[in-house]
Amino acid sequence: MNRLSCCPVIDQLFGGGIESGVLTTVYGPPASGKSTLCMHACVSALREGKVVYIDTEGNFSPERFSQVGGSADPAVMDKLLLLRPASMEDQAAAITSILGMSPGRIALVIVDSIVMPYRVELTREREHGTGLYRALGKMVYNLGLLAARRDIPVLATSQVYEDFSTGKDVVVGGDVIRFGSKALLELRRDDAGDRTALLRKHRSLPERQVRFRIAAGGMEGIYETAASQGTPAAEGQESVVTPDARPESGKDREELDL
């Protein structure tokens, strides 16, 4: 099974890296580390081939890309195709165009985030919510198809909203995201600024979690044994992967209720 190395803490959680041939979706609140994870994956994949990076939120920053290990070498940057769709129609067209590209050497496709145009258009045209949801479903399906046909990793991010009846964060896109993604990673951020990555779904791995923080160089693991002191993992050492003992409960609201 081919896997794309991302960064040590995420590689450990995924048993070596993000799986090829499937869609992996990362979801969580703002500033939880979603875009940083995408840039880590991009840096790694550019060593192997081309990367198509669909940036719907404007989060891709050349400065941040450099901080997490990205190269400014023109020969490397020429392998990065950065797309910034302004609507769901543009986003769908971008995804469809990748399906039609010659095989070449695409090592990774990233969509950060897949739900931003959906949420914007749903706010403006709520009466067309069902059609927008179907369009989102088709994009998720096409991303999964792209991953399977090319045998490459496809990485998407999604946002969350609070379910007022349970107080829990729920992934935007609901069942379309949950069922269309073969791997689901939830990111959480606590009041101290530390984060937890929870593997919610995987074809061959159980639910488990790691703790990390966002530093100048990107994502750094935190030792479970030193968690109370917030000590980052030392060089050459790994954060501890622990089973997730906090199962989700409560019924999600209707998918279009954002």
Buried (B, 14 or more C-beta within 10 A) or exposed (E): EEBBBBBBBBBBBBBBBBBBBBBBBBBBBEEBBBBBBBBBBBBBBBEBEBBBBBBBBEBBEEEBBEBBBBEEEEEBBEBBBBBBBEEBEBBBEBBEEBEEEEEEEBBBBBBBBBBBBBBBBBEEEEEEBEEBBEBBBBBBBBBBBBBBEBEBBBBBBBBBBEBEEBEEBBBBBBEBBBEBBBBBBBBBBEEEEBBBBBBBBBEEBEBBBBBBBBEEEBBBBBBBEBBEEEEBBEEEEBBBBEEBEEEBEEEBBEBEEB
